[in-house]
């Protein structure tokens, strides 16, 4: 009995997690648009509450897929070292262990999901900004964007191109394009080396994936700059 039939679906599930992450970013963008357009307190904005409920459901699905993939990989690893007859109980073992894991999970943990945390932080910042601004100071907002453009380098230090999905390093506060920095981390890991921050002069000698946080505020500024340049 071959494990090929298992590896294919696992690969698809891992791809689903990437798609879920992209969907959560889109939901966050929509919620930020609502916050900036309507302002008011988050509790008084039903649209934002609906977006938050959607983000939490996505976090739940992402968590369950992650646990399921982990259980399958563990069980299949154990089976390969046992007698061939053990393959016939693989499905039952996966179901049992996955059910046990789900029983130990708490909904409160969903609020610690990185993209849920990012969602709440961005909504809070958007609401603060929206409630501060009025029709009279919209020109001032444009000036702030122009200042931000001059202060923040929108180019990735790795690709030297404008970032598409900027992430911020929590340790040194430098930004990189997500795909580029993850590729560098993976490359260094394959070489059994640490990944140093690619920003010249930075003393951060070990960049980890867990240190990276999506910076959707910066991503929106980059998008706004693109729209301004087109007009």
VOTORLUM-898672 format. One record per residue (C-alpha): residue in three letters; x, z, y negated. Coordinates in steps of 0.1 Angstrom, whole numbers, padded with zeros to 4 digits, always signed. Each point is the difference from the previous one (the first is absolute). Example, Ala and Ser with C-alpha at 12.3 -4.5 7.8 and 13.67 -1.06 7.14 Angstrom:
BEGIN
ALA+0123+0078+0045SER+0014-0007-0034
END
This chain:
BEGIN
UNK+0000+0000+0000UNK+0016-0011-0033UNK+0000+0017-0034UNK-0003-0033-0018UNK-0037+0004-0003UNK+0006+0033-0018UNK+0028-0012-0024UNK-0021-0028-0015UNK-0030+0021-0012UNK+0025+0027-0012UNK+0017-0026-0022UNK-0035-0010-0014UNK-0009+0036-0007UNK+0033+0004-0020UNK-0009-0030-0020UNK-0034+0014-0007UNK+0016+0031-0016UNK+0018-0023-0024UNK-0033-0017-0009UNK-0017+0034-0004UNK+0028+0010-0024UNK-0006-0032-0020UNK-0037+0007-0001UNK+0006+0036-0013UNK+0021-0014-0028UNK-0028-0024-0010UNK-0025+0029+0001UNK+0023+0020-0023UNK+0003-0029-0024UNK-0038-0004-0002UNK-0004+0038-0006UNK+0026-0001-0027UNK-0019-0028-0017UNK-0032+0020+0001UNK+0018+0030-0014UNK+0016-0020-0028UNK-0032-0018-0008UNK-0025+0028+0002UNK+0021+0031-0006UNK-0019+0033+0003UNK+0007+0027+0026UNK+0007-0011+0036UNK-0029+0022+0011UNK-0024-0019-0023UNK+0011-0034+0011UNK-0018-0009+0033UNK+0020-0032+0004UNK+0033+0019+0002UNK-0015+0025+0025UNK-0010-0030+0022UNK+0035-0014-0002UNK+0014+0034+0009UNK-0023+0002+0031UNK+0012-0035+0010UNK+0036+0010-0004UNK-0005+0030+0022UNK-0017-0021+0027UNK+0029-0024-0001UNK+0024+0030+0003UNK-0020+0012+0030UNK+0003-0033+0017UNK+0037-0004-0008UNK+0006+0035+0014UNK-0019-0007+0032UNK+0018-0033+0006UNK+0033+0017-0006UNK-0008+0028+0026UNK-0013-0025+0025UNK+0031-0022-0002UNK+0022+0031+0004UNK-0019+0012+0030UNK+0001-0034+0017UNK+0037-0003-0006UNK+0007+0035+0014UNK-0022-0005+0030UNK+0014-0034+0009UNK+0036+0013-0005UNK-0008+0027+0026UNK-0016-0024+0024UNK+0029-0023+0001UNK+0022+0028+0014UNK-0025+0009+0027UNK-0013-0016+0032UNK-0019-0033-0005UNK-0032+0018+0011UNK+0001+0019-0033UNK-0010-0032-0018UNK-0035+0003+0013UNK-0006+0033-0019UNK+0015-0013-0032UNK-0034-0007-0017UNK-0014+0034+0010UNK+0032+0018-0013UNK-0002-0018-0033UNK-0037+0009-0005UNK+0006+0036+0009UNK+0030+0005-0023UNK-0016-0020-0029UNK-0032+0021+0003UNK+0020+0032-0001UNK+0018-0011-0031UNK-0032-0010-0018UNK-0014+0034+0008UNK+0029+0017-0018UNK-0003-0021-0032UNK-0016+0013-0031UNK-0017-0020-0028UNK+0019+0021-0025UNK+0032-0017+0012UNK-0013-0033-0012UNK+0005+0011-0036UNK+0037+0002+0007UNK+0002-0036+0010UNK+0026-0016-0023UNK-0024-0027-0013UNK-0028+0025-0005UNK+0024+0021-0021UNK+0010-0031-0019UNK-0036-0009-0006UNK-0009+0034-0015UNK+0031+0001-0022UNK-0007-0035-0013UNK-0037+0007-0007UNK+0010+0032-0018UNK+0025-0018-0022UNK-0025-0029-0006UNK-0027+0024-0011UNK+0023+0019-0023UNK+0011-0032-0016UNK-0036-0014-0003UNK-0013+0032-0015UNK+0028+0000-0026UNK-0004-0035-0011UNK-0028-0015-0021UNK-0009-0034-0015UNK+0021+0008-0031UNK+0032+0005+0019UNK-0001-0029+0024UNK+0028-0017-0021UNK+0021+0031+0005UNK-0005-0004+0038UNK+0014-0035-0002UNK+0030+0013-0019UNK+0005+0026+0027UNK+0000-0027+0026UNK+0026-0019-0020UNK+0022+0031-0003UNK-0004+0007+0037UNK+0012-0036+0007UNK+0031+0006-0019UNK+0007+0034+0015UNK-0007-0008+0037UNK+0018-0026+0019UNK-0026-0018+0020UNK+0026-0017+0022UNK+0010+0014+0034UNK+0036+0010+0001UNK+0003-0016+0034UNK-0016-0034-0005UNK+0005-0002-0038UNK-0035-0014-0001UNK-0032+0014-0015UNK-0014+0026+0024UNK-0033-0007+0018UNK-0007+0034+0016UNK+0022+0025-0019UNK+0008+0033+0017UNK+0016+0030-0016UNK+0027+0022+0015UNK-0011+0036-0003UNK+0036+0012+0001UNK+0017-0022-0027UNK-0032-0015-0017UNK+0013-0036+0004UNK-0023-0028+0009UNK+0004-0028+0025UNK-0022-0027+0015UNK-0015+0015+0032UNK+0009-0029+0023UNK+0036-0002-0012UNK+0008+0038+0003UNK-0017+0004+0034UNK+0020-0030+0012UNK+0032+0016-0013UNK-0008+0034+0016UNK-0007-0017+0034UNK+0032-0020-0002UNK+0021+0031-0008UNK-0017+0019+0029UNK+0009-0028+0024UNK+0036+0004-0012UNK-0001+0038+0005UNK+0005+0004-0038UNK-0018+0018-0028UNK-0018-0021-0026UNK+0014+0007-0035UNK-0021-0006-0031UNK+0008-0036-0011UNK-0002+0009-0037UNK+0035-0001-0015UNK+0013+0035-0008UNK-0027+0018+0020UNK+0013+0030+0020UNK-0027-0001+0025UNK+0019-0007+0033UNK-0030+0000+0024UNK-0032-0018-0007UNK-0027+0007+0026UNK-0034-0017+0005UNK-0016+0035-0005UNK+0015+0001-0035UNK-0019-0031-0011UNK-0033+0002-0018UNK-0021-0030-0011UNK+0000-0003-0038UNK-0033-0017-0007UNK+0001+0008-0037UNK+0032-0020-0003UNK-0014-0028+0022UNK-0030-0002-0024UNK+0023-0002-0030UNK+0019-0029+0017UNK-0033-0017+0007UNK-0011+0005-0036UNK+0032-0014-0013UNK-0005-0031+0022UNK-0035-0005-0015UNK+0013+0004-0035UNK+0028-0026+0006UNK-0026-0025+0014UNK-0021+0004-0031
END
